[in-house]
Amino acid sequence: MIRSIRVSHIVLNTEDLAKVLLDNLQAIEDRALLDKMFVKLAKKYSACNSRRKGGDLGWLESQSNAPELVEAVQAAPVGKVCGPVRTRYGYHIFMITEEAAMGDTGIDGIHAGTLR
């Protein structure tokens, strides 16, 4: 089942750097601090234009240029930093920041509402 999720990521050129940042972020237990540090590190290190928004990719589309990332984020829990996932763009560490509830409205079959 496809989940409706909002994702932030940091794209790095080397797996070693991705693992260092991942280890540091995973050591943070406070969610508010984790969110702040993720944004700070994305702005400083990410090779993606999303760095300007602290790594925020918005609500992830299933039709993406990085199918490996889409597959990995669909299996990840909300609020945990995961990775690294290698794509043609580099090594991604990522975090699902929000998930929308999916339900049947009876009209078009799907309705999404934010869970957070």
GROMACS elastic network, one bead per residue, 0.5 to 0.9 nm:
[ bonds ]
;  ai    aj funct       b0    kb
    1    74     6  0.85999   500
    2    62     6  0.76800   500
    2    74     6  0.68718   500
    3    74     6  0.63555   500
    3    99     6  0.74214   500
    3   100     6  0.76843   500
    3   101     6  0.83981   500
    3   102     6  0.77567   500
    4    59     6  0.69032   500
    4    60     6  0.70901   500
    4    61     6  0.82881   500
    4    74     6  0.87829   500
    4    98     6  0.85635   500
    4    99     6  0.58291   500
    4   100     6  0.53772   500
    4   101     6  0.74408   500
    4   102     6  0.74112   500
    4   112     6  0.74544   500
    5    58     6  0.82039   500
    5    59     6  0.54914   500
    5    60     6  0.59478   500
    5    61     6  0.87358   500
    5    73     6  0.84184   500
    5    74     6  0.80557   500
    5    78     6  0.86174   500
    5    96     6  0.65401   500
    5    97     6  0.75846   500
    5    98     6  0.57250   500
    5   100     6  0.62624   500
    6    56     6  0.79119   500
    6    57     6  0.70697   500
    6    58     6  0.50903   500
    6    60     6  0.58267   500
    6    95     6  0.85935   500
    6    96     6  0.57356   500
    6    97     6  0.56208   500
    6    98     6  0.50534   500
    6    99     6  0.62940   500
    6   100     6  0.83794   500
    7    55     6  0.82775   500
    7    56     6  0.61495   500
    7    57     6  0.55465   500
    7    58     6  0.59255   500
    7    59     6  0.64717   500
    7    60     6  0.64397   500
    7    73     6  0.78547   500
    7    94     6  0.69158   500
    7    95     6  0.57814   500
    7    97     6  0.57515   500
    7    98     6  0.73680   500
    8    38     6  0.84461   500
    8    39     6  0.85369   500
    8    42     6  0.87583   500
    8    50     6  0.84174   500
    8    54     6  0.75523   500
    8    57     6  0.53954   500
    8    58     6  0.73052   500
    8    93     6  0.85629   500
    8    94     6  0.55985   500
    8    95     6  0.54177   500
    8    96     6  0.64378   500
    8    97     6  0.69147   500
    9    38     6  0.83833   500
    9    42     6  0.71810   500
    9    46     6  0.81126   500
    9    48     6  0.87563   500
    9    50     6  0.80585   500
    9    51     6  0.84600   500
    9    54     6  0.82657   500
    9    56     6  0.65534   500
    9    57     6  0.71831   500
    9    92     6  0.62368   500
    9    93     6  0.55575   500
    9    95     6  0.63899   500
    9    96     6  0.87814   500
   10    18     6  0.83375   500
   10    38     6  0.82070   500
   10    39     6  0.89266   500
   10    41     6  0.76977   500
   10    42     6  0.51415   500
   10    43     6  0.85156   500
   10    45     6  0.72774   500
   10    47     6  0.74135   500
   10    48     6  0.73117   500
   10    50     6  0.83317   500
   10    51     6  0.73961   500
   10    54     6  0.84699   500
   10    55     6  0.58122   500
   10    56     6  0.89815   500
   10    91     6  0.80345   500
   10    92     6  0.55242   500
   10    93     6  0.53908   500
   10    94     6  0.63769   500
   11    18     6  0.79250   500
   11    42     6  0.79678   500
   11    45     6  0.77421   500
   11    47     6  0.52736   500
   11    48     6  0.59838   500
   11    51     6  0.88434   500
   11    55     6  0.85693   500
   11    89     6  0.73309   500
   11    90     6  0.58999   500
   11    91     6  0.54381   500
   11    93     6  0.67217   500
   11    94     6  0.87016   500
   12    15     6  0.73057   500
   12    17     6  0.68729   500
   12    18     6  0.59771   500
   12    45     6  0.70239   500
   12    46     6  0.57647   500
   12    47     6  0.59107   500
   12    48     6  0.84738   500
   12    89     6  0.83765   500
   12    90     6  0.56077   500
   12    91     6  0.50783   500
   12    92     6  0.63695   500
   12    93     6  0.82292   500
   13    16     6  0.88953   500
   13    17     6  0.77062   500
   13    18     6  0.80365   500
   13    46     6  0.86655   500
   13    47     6  0.73288   500
   13    89     6  0.80754   500
   13    90     6  0.51946   500
   13    91     6  0.62615   500
   14    17     6  0.55263   500
   14    18     6  0.64030   500
   14    19     6  0.88187   500
   14    90     6  0.71222   500
   14    91     6  0.65143   500
   15    19     6  0.61280   500
   15    20     6  0.86790   500
   15    84     6  0.71413   500
   15    85     6  0.89188   500
   15    86     6  0.81839   500
   15    90     6  0.82335   500
   15    91     6  0.59737   500
   15    92     6  0.88161   500
   16    19     6  0.51856   500
   16    20     6  0.63468   500
   16    21     6  0.88312   500
   17    20     6  0.50819   500
   17    21     6  0.62731   500
   17    22     6  0.84411   500
   17    91     6  0.89046   500
   18    21     6  0.53466   500
   18    22     6  0.59816   500
   18    23     6  0.85773   500
   18    83     6  0.80553   500
   18    84     6  0.62160   500
   18    91     6  0.64071   500
   18    92     6  0.71191   500
   18    93     6  0.66281   500
   19    23     6  0.60018   500
   19    24     6  0.85498   500
   19    83     6  0.80803   500
   19    84     6  0.68033   500
   19    93     6  0.84187   500
   20    23     6  0.52593   500
   20    24     6  0.63150   500
   20    25     6  0.87167   500
   21    24     6  0.51435   500
   21    25     6  0.61245   500
   21    26     6  0.85157   500
   21    41     6  0.80264   500
   21    93     6  0.82265   500
   22    25     6  0.51849   500
   22    26     6  0.59735   500
   22    27     6  0.85810   500
   22    81     6  0.69789   500
   22    82     6  0.72085   500
   22    83     6  0.72534   500
   22    84     6  0.76178   500
   22    93     6  0.66040   500
   22    94     6  0.88683   500
   23    26     6  0.52032   500
   23    27     6  0.63121   500
   24    27     6  0.53520   500
   24    28     6  0.71596   500
   25    28     6  0.55502   500
   25    29     6  0.87674   500
   25    34     6  0.66140   500
   25    37     6  0.73894   500
   25    38     6  0.71442   500
   25    81     6  0.68505   500
   26    29     6  0.74744   500
   26    34     6  0.83111   500
   26    80     6  0.75068   500
   26    81     6  0.61468   500
   26    82     6  0.82211   500
   28    31     6  0.76571   500
   28    33     6  0.72126   500
   28    34     6  0.58258   500
   28    37     6  0.89176   500
   29    33     6  0.79848   500
   29    34     6  0.71780   500
   30    33     6  0.53931   500
   30    34     6  0.60663   500
   30    35     6  0.87074   500
   31    35     6  0.60929   500
   31    36     6  0.86548   500
   31    79     6  0.71994   500
   31    80     6  0.88293   500
   32    35     6  0.52113   500
   32    36     6  0.64015   500
   32    37     6  0.87599   500
   33    36     6  0.51204   500
   33    37     6  0.61255   500
   33    38     6  0.85006   500
   34    37     6  0.51764   500
   34    38     6  0.59964   500
   34    39     6  0.86123   500
   34    79     6  0.87544   500
   34    81     6  0.88351   500
   35    38     6  0.52003   500
   35    39     6  0.63468   500
   35    40     6  0.87085   500
   35    79     6  0.85698   500
   35    97     6  0.85003   500
   36    39     6  0.53006   500
   36    40     6  0.62281   500
   36    41     6  0.87238   500
   36    54     6  0.89671   500
   37    41     6  0.60353   500
   37    42     6  0.83900   500
   38    41     6  0.52532   500
   38    42     6  0.59921   500
   38    43     6  0.85707   500
   38    54     6  0.72613   500
   38    55     6  0.79203   500
   38    81     6  0.88135   500
   38    95     6  0.86868   500
   39    42     6  0.51095   500
   39    43     6  0.61662   500
   39    44     6  0.86292   500
   39    51     6  0.79786   500
   39    53     6  0.77192   500
   39    55     6  0.63898   500
   39    56     6  0.83109   500
   40    43     6  0.53061   500
   40    44     6  0.63163   500
   40    45     6  0.86793   500
   40    54     6  0.66046   500
   41    44     6  0.50359   500
   41    45     6  0.57739   500
   41    46     6  0.74391   500
   41    51     6  0.87127   500
   41    54     6  0.77968   500
   41    55     6  0.87681   500
   42    45     6  0.54274   500
   42    47     6  0.85966   500
   42    48     6  0.87548   500
   42    50     6  0.81484   500
   42    51     6  0.52203   500
   42    52     6  0.81754   500
   42    53     6  0.83904   500
   42    54     6  0.52063   500
   42    55     6  0.52865   500
   42    56     6  0.89260   500
   43    46     6  0.62856   500
   43    50     6  0.82924   500
   43    52     6  0.59772   500
   43    53     6  0.74586   500
   43    54     6  0.52769   500
   43    55     6  0.70556   500
   44    51     6  0.75545   500
   44    54     6  0.88852   500
   45    51     6  0.79016   500
   46    49     6  0.78636   500
   46    50     6  0.79161   500
   46    51     6  0.56841   500
   46    54     6  0.88611   500
   46    55     6  0.74644   500
   46    92     6  0.89482   500
   47    50     6  0.84686   500
   47    51     6  0.74022   500
   47    89     6  0.84072   500
   47    90     6  0.82166   500
   48    51     6  0.58458   500
   48    52     6  0.86619   500
   48    55     6  0.77634   500
   48    89     6  0.83526   500
   49    52     6  0.62504   500
   49    53     6  0.82039   500
   49    55     6  0.80580   500
   50    53     6  0.53772   500
   50    54     6  0.65404   500
   50    56     6  0.59568   500
   50    57     6  0.64116   500
   51    56     6  0.75093   500
   52    55     6  0.70265   500
   52    56     6  0.85475   500
   53    56     6  0.55369   500
   53    57     6  0.82519   500
   55    94     6  0.86106   500
   56    59     6  0.89058   500
   56    97     6  0.88666   500
   57    60     6  0.68430   500
   58    61     6  0.89616   500
   59    98     6  0.85672   500
   59    99     6  0.88131   500
   60    63     6  0.85618   500
   60    64     6  0.80814   500
   60    70     6  0.76830   500
   61    64     6  0.61306   500
   61    70     6  0.80773   500
   62    67     6  0.79575   500
   62    70     6  0.65058   500
   62    71     6  0.87638   500
   63    66     6  0.85432   500
   63    67     6  0.75999   500
   63    70     6  0.83848   500
   64    67     6  0.58593   500
   64    69     6  0.85557   500
   64    70     6  0.71272   500
   65    68     6  0.89912   500
   66    69     6  0.54833   500
   66    70     6  0.66110   500
   66    71     6  0.89674   500
   66    87     6  0.61710   500
   66    88     6  0.74539   500
   66    89     6  0.80029   500
   67    71     6  0.61561   500
   67    72     6  0.86040   500
   67    87     6  0.81111   500
   68    71     6  0.52587   500
   68    72     6  0.62963   500
   68    73     6  0.87775   500
   68    85     6  0.70403   500
   68    86     6  0.73113   500
   68    87     6  0.63527   500
   69    72     6  0.51064   500
   69    73     6  0.61235   500
   69    74     6  0.85671   500
   69    85     6  0.63621   500
   69    86     6  0.78393   500
   69    87     6  0.71965   500
   69    92     6  0.76234   500
   69    94     6  0.87684   500
   70    73     6  0.53405   500
   70    74     6  0.62040   500
   70    75     6  0.89587   500
   71    74     6  0.53970   500
   71    75     6  0.68766   500
   72    75     6  0.55203   500
   72    76     6  0.65377   500
   72    82     6  0.86320   500
   72    83     6  0.80930   500
   72    85     6  0.74253   500
   73    76     6  0.50034   500
   73    77     6  0.81018   500
   73    82     6  0.83561   500
   73    94     6  0.77152   500
   73    95     6  0.78633   500
   73    96     6  0.71880   500
   74    77     6  0.83984   500
   76    79     6  0.89728   500
   76    80     6  0.76567   500
   76    81     6  0.87326   500
   76    82     6  0.72990   500
   76    95     6  0.80785   500
   76    96     6  0.73691   500
   77    80     6  0.61078   500
   77    81     6  0.87507   500
   77    82     6  0.88647   500
   77    95     6  0.82783   500
   77    96     6  0.69185   500
   78    81     6  0.86776   500
   78    95     6  0.70297   500
   78    97     6  0.60130   500
   78    98     6  0.65338   500
   78    99     6  0.71287   500
   78   116     6  0.85281   500
   79    95     6  0.60844   500
   79    96     6  0.56869   500
   79    97     6  0.56790   500
   79    98     6  0.78834   500
   80    94     6  0.82740   500
   80    95     6  0.57157   500
   80    96     6  0.70386   500
   80    97     6  0.85381   500
   81    93     6  0.68373   500
   81    94     6  0.55695   500
   81    96     6  0.77906   500
   82    85     6  0.84303   500
   82    92     6  0.86636   500
   82    93     6  0.56731   500
   82    94     6  0.54175   500
   82    95     6  0.62650   500
   82    96     6  0.89976   500
   83    86     6  0.85575   500
   83    91     6  0.80579   500
   83    92     6  0.62819   500
   83    94     6  0.63508   500
   83    95     6  0.88560   500
   84    91     6  0.56449   500
   84    92     6  0.51444   500
   84    94     6  0.78510   500
   85    90     6  0.81672   500
   85    91     6  0.54127   500
   85    92     6  0.50648   500
   85    93     6  0.66728   500
   85    94     6  0.86445   500
   86    89     6  0.77184   500
   86    90     6  0.57371   500
   86    92     6  0.63665   500
   87    90     6  0.54052   500
   87    91     6  0.63990   500
   87    92     6  0.76415   500
   88    91     6  0.84618   500
   89    92     6  0.84003   500
   96    99     6  0.74372   500
   97   116     6  0.74862   500
   98   114     6  0.73764   500
   98   115     6  0.69667   500
   99   113     6  0.85677   500
   99   114     6  0.62645   500
   99   115     6  0.56917   500
   99   116     6  0.57509   500
  100   112     6  0.55658   500
  100   115     6  0.50935   500
  100   116     6  0.71256   500
  101   111     6  0.77451   500
  101   112     6  0.52981   500
  101   113     6  0.50498   500
  101   114     6  0.59327   500
  101   115     6  0.58288   500
  102   110     6  0.63235   500
  102   111     6  0.55087   500
  102   113     6  0.67872   500
  102   114     6  0.89488   500
  103   109     6  0.76259   500
  103   110     6  0.54797   500
  103   111     6  0.51666   500
  103   112     6  0.66098   500
  103   113     6  0.84387   500
  104   107     6  0.79132   500
  104   108     6  0.78708   500
  104   111     6  0.60334   500
  105   108     6  0.67990   500
  105   109     6  0.56282   500
  105   110     6  0.59192   500
  105   111     6  0.59277   500
  106   109     6  0.52984   500
  106   110     6  0.77317   500
  107   110     6  0.78591   500
  108   111     6  0.80250   500
